[in-house]
């Protein structure tokens, strides 16, 4: 039987090696007394133009302690401190602690009802206030039955400056912090002196804090981050700079303060403030930060992108601590230390490992400890745990439970409610809140991921997303944002499509002057929820009620898929949050009654009104003959034959190559081949995207596929031209256009819209017009080689449509046909334009790429793995455990093979060629299924018609995601019975020596292993 104490995974012995000596007999007040004596004439607090010496701080806190004692307060009494952030607040805190009391911070900016509840729940014996707050404090005094609160100003004029501190123990409670409670009322967390002393000891060691340091105090005192700021400073004899409100809110003033006060440690600032600093523009920033050694950030998830922006602006020498910790564990539980430039690809910075004398356990739903890479709830063990919640014994017992992983009697752990994952290096990565996990239409929603994506838009200053719920069910997501420059909701929707799944795109967008923040610096989501009103959200289409039963059915399905309360009959599906994944979600529902409905029908008829009219014309008879096995396979050769164009002088590439599609999967690997097998410079035509200029897009792509070292090695041969293929002049500057007409020695056109479904106009613009715009340069230069990357889908679609036999023998006929698939047809039209150039004697060749898959050695695949039809098909098979019976051969071309194959052919001096870039050894579908089975997956084969009916009727009960993935299969996209093989023998011979290819089972194993590691494929 498993012993939870002794049989722990080894990673926990490494993580929890945290035992650390600390002054176990000390209290906050005993340490402060000693420090104040030692540094009596040194500045303790700085605020605005005023300073308070340690001697004065000690004397004034003595006056407060005397005033409280004279008012009848005794050791163990709760004393409310009703003040804004100020030196007087610190003085009051120290006075309460020294007389043995428990201080209760109360923020005057908080709602009066909340504050009334706090003083009543804590049974505060007294209230310390500033005279400016006497009027607003009157209601709190009435609640407590106090005639008159203690005025801090009165304390200073009427009490002795000497005081004998109360006899305290480390186990005595020092303060109670009230945090939001699930019942609606805040709950008071009781923290003892020993927890604060341990916190001080750990951070003093980690940050090497001394009396020479100057620290900022940022957080309101009703927020426990103030403990970290205040006592890390004052228990070390350092100087605490309490920021004014303007210095808090204005980045320019904050940075100026860093320079004027010679700040050495910034701690602890809310994540939202760090984000604003990373986004702001400040003159000569690094010089103004020259004294800063450390910055502590906490409160919310810290995004990698903001860390990099911060370091780019202010330098990488400032050590950043990402601090995590529940209030119940004395402020900080774990830290992650960033000491160098942050180049991690993770969205967020890890929350790190436990601080001194803390131990953590990641507990799975079955009660066992999670291994590396597994998720679980974070349990925390330490003597610094809170003593519980004030007056809430049941809630206390619910989360402070006996420690199942310890043999120490009466040991407890705190159940944090945070789901985390252990990374291979032993650090923790925050995932989501257990009690705050959102599900929308069956999908898990990560609010932070959406907000992170929004923050990448250059026009967005701040953004927050809230879930609108009804009866504990999420109805839709709403986005609230403030801007640096004008941006529309449509542009934000389009931006989000590049970062998050369709179901995570908010239904409504609200532009605000500023995002409301709580006094602790966090987004005030309650205020945002109160603002949510569909009628106030941005909308371009007036609402029009659906007409007739079918329109109502369609509108209902759209509402369900997109999370909307209603859909107008004239609204485009793609303008209200829909995308290709949404199309499949819609089809998985509508196909139950309309089996003949196809994916592209939604693109051609994107409104409820138009789609209903079209569906009314569909035949209801769905009976089709079962596909019979292939009797004889037919080889599709590299046709049609074109007139050859010879090029004298240079090879087919030359010294300066223009490459399109550089930020794509194929494009990045072409870059690798061109840089490693030629001496040419590469000029990359890249379209800027929202939030990313051309250079950053190239950098991110090469970093993802090839690594930073590769980019750094060849950076002197890579040049980025910002432009757009669909513009007649390619959107180039005059200087870049001159480069195109004089220096460029060849063009490789690998850029394309490669979706298999979509609007005809979109494909026409990118794939056809874009190609024609580039060919203008070829016509102008006459001898400029043009290498066009097309698709091997053309010959197969031509053959399956009955056009191949006649068309392939007659070049004129070949390019007169129209293919059903909009993507393949657009590439056919683009090929036609290239062939016309060849007929005019221009040096052009066509490279028809096959099914580009993973790297043959590493198994690594494109970053947007979820958009690839081949991988989506495989995932559908693995999730459903079913696949159709199909008789066909499949091309699976590793990306490294395909790119080297292409570049070898591009070096040829003869043009007017059509090359098939595919695996010369194509695999039978049955062998492919068997290779998946060999990896441990159970896949049953069903006849095609039976498979289609099974998916629509049964599949939804197994996996809605799998059904949506399988929809294209039902339409013949991905795999279907086909008698066609691709011929590439001539091309292989011309390419010369190429690296050997792995066998099918090795290739499939590498492919699957990578996709499982990425979390895309399920484990066998």
ROMARRO-372405 format. One line per 8 residues: number of its first residue (from 1); their letters; for each residue z, y, x of C-alpha. Coordinates in steps of 0.5 Angstrom, whole numbers. Layout:
REM residues N
NUM = a = Z/Y/X; ... $
***
This chain:
REM residues 1020
1 = xxxxxxxx = 0/0/0; -2/7/3; 4/11/5; 3/18/4; 8/20/10; 5/16/15; -2/14/13; -5/21/14 $
9 = xxxxxxxx = -12/22/16; -11/24/24; -14/31/22; -7/33/19; -4/32/26; -8/37/29; -8/42/24; -1/42/23 $
17 = xxxxxxxx = 1/42/30; 5/49/28; 12/48/30; 14/55/33; 21/58/35; 23/64/31; 30/68/31; 32/63/25 $
25 = xxxxxxxx = 39/67/24; 36/74/24; 34/78/17; 30/84/16; 35/89/17; 39/86/23; 32/86/27; 31/93/24 $
33 = xxxxxxxx = 38/96/26; 37/93/33; 30/96/34; 32/103/31; 37/104/36; 33/102/42; 27/106/40; 31/112/37 $
41 = xxxxxxxx = 27/118/39; 20/115/38; 16/116/32; 17/111/27; 12/113/21; 6/118/21; 4/121/14; -1/127/14 $
49 = xxxxxxxx = 2/132/19; 9/129/18; 12/124/23; 19/121/22; 23/118/28; 26/112/28; 33/115/29; 31/119/22 $
57 = xxxxxxxx = 29/113/19; 35/109/20; 39/115/18; 35/116/12; 36/109/10; 43/109/11; 44/115/6; 40/111/1 $
65 = xxxxxxxx = 44/105/2; 50/109/1; 48/112/-5; 46/105/-8; 53/103/-6; 56/109/-10; 52/108/-16; 55/101/-16 $
73 = xxxxxxxx = 50/96/-13; 52/90/-9; 49/85/-5; 44/81/-9; 43/86/-14; 36/88/-16; 34/95/-15; 27/98/-17 $
81 = xxxxxxxx = 23/103/-13; 19/107/-17; 14/111/-12; 7/111/-10; 6/110/-3; 10/114/2; 15/115/7; 20/115/2 $
89 = xxxxxxxx = 18/108/-1; 19/105/6; 26/109/7; 28/106/0; 26/99/2; 30/99/8; 36/102/4; 36/97/-1 $
97 = xxxxxxxx = 35/91/4; 41/94/9; 46/95/3; 44/87/1; 40/89/-5; 33/86/-7; 28/91/-8; 23/91/-13 $
105 = xxxxxxxx = 17/95/-12; 14/99/-18; 8/102/-18; 7/109/-22; 0/108/-23; 1/101/-27; 1/101/-34; 8/103/-37 $
113 = xxxxxxxx = 8/97/-41; 8/92/-35; 13/97/-31; 18/96/-37; 17/89/-37; 18/88/-30; 25/92/-30; 27/89/-36 $
121 = xxxxxxxx = 25/82/-33; 29/83/-26; 35/87/-30; 35/92/-24; 41/95/-23; 38/102/-21; 32/105/-20; 30/110/-14 $
129 = xxxxxxxx = 25/115/-16; 22/121/-13; 24/128/-17; 16/128/-19; 17/122/-23; 23/123/-26; 20/124/-33; 15/118/-33 $
137 = xxxxxxxx = 21/114/-30; 26/116/-36; 23/110/-41; 24/105/-36; 32/108/-35; 32/107/-43; 30/100/-42; 35/99/-37 $
145 = xxxxxxxx = 41/103/-40; 41/107/-34; 43/115/-35; 40/118/-29; 36/114/-24; 37/116/-16; 33/121/-14; 31/120/-7 $
153 = xxxxxxxx = 31/127/-5; 38/128/-8; 40/122/-3; 38/126/3; 42/132/1; 49/128/-1; 50/122/3; 53/120/9 $
161 = xxxxxxxx = 48/118/15; 52/112/17; 53/105/14; 55/99/15; 50/94/13; 51/88/9; 53/81/11; 46/78/10 $
169 = xxxxxxxx = 44/71/11; 36/69/12; 36/65/6; 38/71/2; 33/74/-3; 29/80/0; 24/82/-5; 21/80/-11 $
177 = xxxxxxxx = 13/82/-12; 10/81/-19; 3/78/-20; -1/77/-26; 1/71/-30; -3/66/-34; 2/68/-40; 0/75/-40 $
185 = xxxxxxxx = 6/78/-37; 7/78/-29; 11/73/-26; 16/75/-21; 16/72/-14; 23/71/-10; 22/72/-2; 28/71/2 $
193 = xxxxxxxx = 29/74/9; 27/68/13; 20/68/11; 19/75/13; 22/74/20; 17/68/21; 11/72/19; 13/78/24 $
201 = xxxxxxxx = 15/73/29; 8/70/28; 4/76/28; 8/79/34; 5/73/38; -2/73/35; -3/80/36; 1/82/42 $
209 = xxxxxxxx = 5/87/38; 9/92/42; 12/99/41; 6/102/44; 2/100/38; 0/104/32; -1/101/26; -4/103/19 $
217 = xxxxxxxx = -1/102/12; -6/101/7; -3/97/1; 1/99/-5; 8/97/-4; 7/93/-11; 2/88/-7; 5/83/-2 $
225 = xxxxxxxx = 0/85/4; 5/91/5; 10/87/8; 5/85/13; 3/92/15; 10/95/14; 15/90/18; 10/88/23 $
233 = xxxxxxxx = 10/95/25; 17/97/24; 21/91/27; 17/92/33; 18/99/35; 11/101/33; 9/107/29; 6/106/22 $
241 = xxxxxxxx = 1/111/20; 1/111/12; -6/113/10; -6/118/4; -10/117/-2; -16/120/1; -16/117/7; -16/110/3 $
249 = xxxxxxxx = -22/112/-1; -26/116/4; -29/112/10; -31/118/14; -24/120/13; -21/113/15; -25/113/21; -23/120/23 $
257 = xxxxxxxx = -16/118/23; -17/112/27; -19/116/33; -14/122/32; -8/117/31; -11/112/36; -10/106/32; -9/100/35 $
265 = xxxxxxxx = -8/95/29; -11/96/22; -7/91/18; -8/89/13; -14/92/9; -17/89/2; -23/86/3; -27/91/-1 $
273 = xxxxxxxx = -25/96/3; -28/92/9; -34/91/6; -35/99/4; -34/100/12; -39/95/14; -44/99/9; -42/106/11 $
281 = xxxxxxxx = -46/110/15; -42/114/20; -44/118/26; -42/115/33; -38/110/30; -36/105/36; -33/111/40; -28/113/34 $
289 = xxxxxxxx = -26/105/34; -25/105/41; -17/104/41; -17/99/35; -16/92/38; -15/88/31; -16/89/24; -13/84/19 $
297 = xxxxxxxx = -17/83/12; -15/79/6; -15/79/-1; -21/76/-3; -27/72/0; -30/75/7; -37/75/7; -41/73/13 $
305 = xxxxxxxx = -46/78/12; -41/84/12; -37/82/18; -44/82/22; -46/89/19; -39/91/21; -40/89/28; -47/92/29 $
313 = xxxxxxxx = -44/98/27; -37/98/30; -38/93/36; -36/86/37; -30/87/41; -25/89/35; -22/82/34; -22/81/26 $
321 = xxxxxxxx = -17/76/23; -19/73/16; -12/72/13; -11/68/7; -4/67/3; -1/66/-4; 5/71/-5; 9/65/-6 $
329 = xxxxxxxx = 8/63/1; 11/70/4; 4/74/5; 0/69/10; -1/62/10; -7/61/14; -12/66/19; -18/65/22 $
337 = xxxxxxxx = -20/69/28; -27/72/30; -27/74/37; -34/74/38; -41/76/34; -41/73/28; -47/69/27; -45/63/23 $
345 = xxxxxxxx = -50/61/17; -44/60/12; -44/65/6; -36/66/7; -32/66/13; -27/60/14; -20/62/12; -17/58/18 $
353 = xxxxxxxx = -11/54/20; -4/55/18; 0/60/22; 7/58/25; 11/54/22; 7/52/16; 3/46/14; -2/45/9 $
361 = xxxxxxxx = -5/39/6; -12/38/2; -10/34/-4; -16/30/-8; -16/29/-16; -13/22/-14; -7/25/-10; -10/22/-4 $
369 = xxxxxxxx = -11/27/2; -18/29/3; -22/28/9; -26/33/13; -32/35/9; -28/33/2; -25/38/-3; -18/38/-6 $
377 = xxxxxxxx = -13/43/-8; -9/46/-2; -1/44/-2; 3/49/3; 9/47/6; 14/51/10; 21/54/10; 18/61/8 $
385 = xxxxxxxx = 16/58/1; 19/63/-5; 25/61/-8; 21/61/-14; 19/65/-20; 25/70/-23; 27/67/-30; 21/62/-30 $
393 = xxxxxxxx = 25/55/-28; 19/51/-32; 13/55/-28; 17/54/-22; 18/47/-22; 11/46/-24; 8/49/-18; 14/48/-13 $
401 = xxxxxxxx = 14/40/-13; 17/35/-8; 13/34/-2; 10/27/-2; 8/28/5; 14/29/8; 20/24/9; 25/30/10 $
409 = xxxxxxxx = 30/30/4; 29/35/-2; 23/38/2; 18/42/-3; 11/44/-3; 7/50/-6; 1/48/-11; -4/53/-9 $
417 = xxxxxxxx = -9/52/-15; -14/54/-9; -19/49/-8; -21/48/-1; -25/44/4; -23/42/11; -29/43/16; -30/39/22 $
425 = xxxxxxxx = -27/44/27; -20/43/23; -21/50/19; -21/51/12; -26/54/8; -24/57/1; -29/54/-5; -26/56/-12 $
433 = xxxxxxxx = -20/57/-16; -18/51/-19; -15/54/-26; -21/59/-25; -27/55/-24; -32/57/-29; -37/52/-32; -43/55/-36 $
441 = xxxxxxxx = -48/50/-40; -45/45/-36; -46/48/-29; -41/50/-24; -41/58/-23; -39/61/-17; -38/68/-18; -37/70/-11 $
449 = xxxxxxxx = -44/67/-9; -47/72/-15; -43/78/-12; -45/76/-5; -52/76/-7; -52/82/-11; -49/86/-5; -55/84/0 $
457 = xxxxxxxx = -59/89/-5; -60/95/-1; -59/100/-7; -53/96/-9; -46/100/-7; -41/95/-10; -42/89/-15; -38/85/-20 $
465 = xxxxxxxx = -39/79/-24; -35/77/-30; -35/71/-35; -35/73/-42; -31/67/-46; -30/65/-53; -25/60/-55; -25/58/-47 $
473 = xxxxxxxx = -32/57/-47; -37/61/-42; -42/65/-47; -45/69/-41; -45/73/-35; -45/80/-34; -46/84/-28; -43/91/-27 $
481 = xxxxxxxx = -46/95/-21; -46/102/-17; -51/104/-13; -53/108/-7; -60/109/-10; -64/108/-16; -65/101/-18; -67/97/-25 $
489 = xxxxxxxx = -64/91/-28; -70/88/-28; -70/89/-20; -64/86/-19; -65/80/-23; -71/79/-19; -67/80/-13; -62/74/-15 $
497 = xxxxxxxx = -68/69/-16; -68/69/-8; -61/67/-8; -58/63/-14; -60/58/-19; -63/61/-25; -56/59/-29; -52/64/-24 $
505 = xxxxxxxx = -56/70/-26; -52/75/-31; -55/76/-38; -53/83/-38; -53/89/-33; -49/95/-33; -50/101/-28; -43/104/-27 $
513 = xxxxxxxx = -41/110/-23; -36/106/-19; -33/99/-20; -26/100/-22; -21/97/-17; -14/95/-19; -8/99/-15; -8/93/-10 $
521 = xxxxxxxx = -15/94/-8; -18/89/-12; -24/89/-17; -20/90/-24; -24/85/-28; -20/86/-34; -23/93/-35; -30/90/-34 $
529 = xxxxxxxx = -29/85/-39; -26/91/-44; -33/95/-42; -38/89/-44; -42/91/-50; -49/88/-51; -51/94/-54; -50/98/-48 $
537 = xxxxxxxx = -53/93/-43; -60/95/-40; -66/93/-44; -73/94/-44; -75/91/-51; -72/92/-58; -69/86/-61; -74/83/-66 $
545 = xxxxxxxx = -71/77/-71; -75/71/-70; -80/69/-75; -80/62/-78; -77/55/-77; -80/54/-70; -79/61/-67; -72/60/-69 $
553 = xxxxxxxx = -71/53/-65; -75/56/-59; -70/62/-59; -64/58/-60; -66/53/-54; -67/60/-50; -61/63/-52; -57/56/-50 $
561 = xxxxxxxx = -61/56/-43; -60/63/-41; -53/64/-44; -55/69/-49; -53/71/-56; -59/72/-58; -67/73/-56; -72/77/-59 $
569 = xxxxxxxx = -79/74/-61; -83/79/-56; -78/78/-50; -81/75/-44; -77/69/-42; -78/71/-35; -76/78/-36; -69/76/-39 $
577 = xxxxxxxx = -67/71/-33; -71/65/-34; -75/62/-28; -78/55/-26; -71/52/-27; -70/55/-33; -77/53/-36; -75/45/-34 $
585 = xxxxxxxx = -68/46/-38; -72/49/-44; -77/43/-44; -72/38/-43; -70/40/-50; -76/42/-53; -80/35/-51; -76/31/-55 $
593 = xxxxxxxx = -80/33/-61; -86/36/-57; -88/31/-52; -95/34/-51; -91/41/-49; -93/42/-41; -89/47/-36; -95/51/-35 $
601 = xxxxxxxx = -95/53/-43; -89/57/-42; -92/61/-37; -98/62/-41; -94/64/-47; -88/67/-45; -85/70/-51; -82/66/-57 $
609 = xxxxxxxx = -87/69/-62; -93/66/-57; -90/60/-55; -89/58/-63; -96/59/-64; -98/55/-59; -94/49/-60; -96/49/-67 $
617 = xxxxxxxx = -103/47/-65; -100/41/-61; -102/34/-63; -96/30/-66; -100/24/-63; -97/22/-57; -99/15/-56; -103/14/-50 $
625 = xxxxxxxx = -106/8/-46; -101/5/-40; -104/6/-34; -107/0/-31; -107/-2/-23; -112/1/-18; -118/-4/-17; -121/-1/-11 $
633 = xxxxxxxx = -118/5/-7; -123/11/-6; -123/15/1; -123/22/0; -127/25/6; -127/32/9; -132/35/5; -136/39/3 $
641 = xxxxxxxx = -140/39/10; -141/46/12; -146/50/17; -142/50/24; -141/56/27; -140/56/35; -136/61/38; -137/63/46 $
649 = xxxxxxxx = -132/66/51; -125/65/48; -122/59/44; -121/59/37; -114/63/38; -114/68/44; -109/72/47; -106/76/40 $
657 = xxxxxxxx = -106/72/34; -104/75/27; -100/70/23; -99/70/15; -93/66/12; -89/67/18; -82/66/14; -84/60/11 $
665 = xxxxxxxx = -83/53/13; -90/51/16; -91/58/18; -84/58/23; -86/51/26; -93/54/27; -90/59/31; -86/54/35 $
673 = xxxxxxxx = -93/50/37; -96/57/38; -91/60/43; -90/53/46; -97/51/47; -101/57/48; -99/64/52; -101/68/46 $
681 = xxxxxxxx = -97/74/43; -96/73/36; -97/79/31; -93/76/24; -95/80/18; -89/80/13; -88/83/7; -81/86/6 $
689 = xxxxxxxx = -76/83/1; -71/87/-3; -65/87/2; -69/85/8; -74/88/12; -80/84/16; -76/83/22; -69/81/19 $
697 = xxxxxxxx = -73/76/15; -77/73/21; -70/73/25; -67/69/19; -73/64/19; -73/63/26; -65/62/27; -65/57/21 $
705 = xxxxxxxx = -71/53/23; -71/54/31; -64/57/33; -63/64/36; -64/61/43; -71/60/41; -72/67/38; -69/70/44 $
713 = xxxxxxxx = -73/66/49; -80/68/46; -78/75/43; -82/79/48; -88/75/45; -87/76/37; -89/83/34; -87/84/26 $
721 = xxxxxxxx = -92/88/22; -89/90/15; -95/89/10; -97/86/4; -103/81/3; -104/83/-4; -106/91/-2; -113/92/0 $
729 = xxxxxxxx = -111/95/6; -105/90/7; -100/95/6; -100/97/14; -99/103/17; -105/107/21; -102/104/28; -102/97/25 $
737 = xxxxxxxx = -109/97/22; -112/100/29; -108/94/32; -112/89/27; -119/92/28; -118/92/36; -113/88/39; -112/82/34 $
745 = xxxxxxxx = -116/76/37; -115/71/31; -112/70/24; -108/64/22; -107/65/14; -102/60/12; -98/65/7; -99/63/0 $
753 = xxxxxxxx = -95/62/-7; -94/55/-6; -91/54/-13; -94/48/-17; -93/52/-24; -93/59/-25; -97/65/-28; -105/65/-26 $
761 = xxxxxxxx = -105/72/-25; -99/71/-20; -103/66/-16; -109/70/-16; -106/76/-13; -103/72/-7; -107/66/-6; -114/69/-8 $
769 = xxxxxxxx = -114/77/-7; -109/76/-1; -115/71/3; -120/76/1; -117/82/4; -116/79/10; -123/76/10; -125/84/10 $
777 = xxxxxxxx = -123/84/17; -127/78/19; -133/81/16; -132/88/20; -130/84/27; -136/79/26; -133/74/31; -126/74/29 $
785 = xxxxxxxx = -124/67/28; -120/66/21; -116/59/20; -115/58/13; -109/54/11; -111/50/4; -108/44/0; -110/37/0 $
793 = xxxxxxxx = -109/37/-7; -116/40/-8; -120/34/-7; -115/29/-11; -115/34/-17; -123/35/-16; -123/27/-16; -119/26/-22 $
801 = xxxxxxxx = -122/31/-26; -129/27/-25; -132/33/-20; -131/30/-13; -137/25/-13; -142/30/-15; -139/36/-12; -137/34/-5 $
809 = xxxxxxxx = -144/33/-4; -147/40/-6; -143/45/-3; -146/50/-8; -143/46/-14; -136/44/-11; -134/51/-12; -136/52/-19 $
817 = xxxxxxxx = -131/48/-22; -124/50/-25; -118/45/-24; -112/45/-29; -107/46/-24; -106/53/-23; -104/53/-16; -109/48/-13 $
825 = xxxxxxxx = -115/52/-17; -112/58/-14; -113/55/-7; -120/53/-9; -122/60/-11; -119/62/-4; -123/57/0; -129/59/-4 $
833 = xxxxxxxx = -129/66/-1; -128/63/6; -134/58/5; -138/65/3; -136/68/10; -138/61/14; -145/62/10; -145/69/13 $
841 = xxxxxxxx = -144/66/20; -137/68/21; -132/63/25; -128/60/20; -125/54/18; -120/50/13; -114/46/14; -112/42/8 $
849 = xxxxxxxx = -105/41/9; -102/35/6; -95/33/3; -91/37/9; -84/33/9; -78/33/14; -78/34/22; -80/27/24 $
857 = xxxxxxxx = -74/26/29; -68/31/26; -70/30/18; -69/37/18; -73/40/12; -74/47/9; -68/52/7; -70/52/0 $
865 = xxxxxxxx = -70/45/-1; -69/45/-8; -76/48/-10; -80/43/-6; -83/38/-11; -83/32/-7; -75/32/-6; -74/34/-13 $
873 = xxxxxxxx = -78/28/-15; -74/24/-10; -67/27/-13; -69/25/-20; -70/18/-18; -63/18/-15; -59/21/-20; -63/17/-26 $
881 = xxxxxxxx = -63/10/-22; -70/10/-25; -77/11/-23; -84/10/-27; -89/4/-25; -94/7/-21; -100/5/-16; -102/10/-11 $
889 = xxxxxxxx = -101/11/-4; -97/17/-2; -98/22/4; -91/24/8; -93/29/13; -87/31/18; -87/38/19; -87/38/27 $
897 = xxxxxxxx = -93/33/27; -97/37/22; -96/44/25; -98/41/32; -104/37/29; -106/44/26; -105/48/32; -109/43/37 $
905 = xxxxxxxx = -115/44/32; -115/51/32; -116/51/39; -123/49/38; -129/53/39; -133/50/33; -132/53/26; -135/51/19 $
913 = xxxxxxxx = -130/45/19; -126/42/14; -120/39/16; -115/34/13; -108/35/16; -104/29/13; -101/23/16; -106/18/18 $
921 = xxxxxxxx = -102/12/15; -101/13/8; -95/9/5; -96/5/-2; -91/8/-7; -88/1/-8; -86/1/0; -83/8/-1 $
929 = xxxxxxxx = -78/6/-7; -76/0/-3; -75/4/3; -70/8/-2; -67/2/-4; -66/-1/3; -61/6/4; -57/3/-2 $
937 = xxxxxxxx = -60/7/-8; -61/3/-14; -68/4/-17; -71/1/-23; -78/1/-25; -80/3/-32; -88/3/-35; -90/10/-35 $
945 = xxxxxxxx = -89/11/-42; -83/8/-43; -80/12/-37; -82/18/-41; -79/16/-47; -72/14/-43; -72/20/-39; -72/25/-46 $
953 = xxxxxxxx = -68/20/-50; -63/17/-45; -63/21/-39; -60/27/-42; -53/23/-43; -54/21/-35; -55/28/-32; -58/34/-35 $
961 = xxxxxxxx = -60/36/-28; -64/30/-27; -68/30/-33; -70/37/-31; -72/35/-24; -76/29/-28; -80/34/-33; -86/35/-28 $
969 = xxxxxxxx = -86/27/-27; -88/27/-34; -93/31/-33; -96/28/-27; -94/32/-22; -91/29/-16; -93/22/-17; -98/18/-21 $
977 = xxxxxxxx = -103/12/-21; -109/14/-17; -114/11/-13; -115/16/-8; -113/16/0; -114/22/4; -119/21/10; -117/25/17 $
985 = xxxxxxxx = -120/20/22; -125/25/24; -119/31/25; -115/26/29; -120/25/34; -122/32/35; -114/34/36; -114/29/41 $
993 = xxxxxxxx = -107/27/44; -101/28/38; -94/25/38; -93/18/35; -91/18/28; -84/14/26; -85/8/21; -84/9/14 $
1001 = xxxxxxxx = -77/7/13; -75/11/19; -78/17/16; -75/16/10; -68/15/13; -68/21/17; -71/25/10; -65/22/6 $
1009 = xxxxxxxx = -60/23/11; -61/30/12; -62/32/4; -55/28/3; -52/32/9; -54/39/6; -51/36/-1; -58/36/-5 $
1017 = xxxx = -59/28/-5; -53/24/-8; -50/19/-3; -52/12/-4 $
***
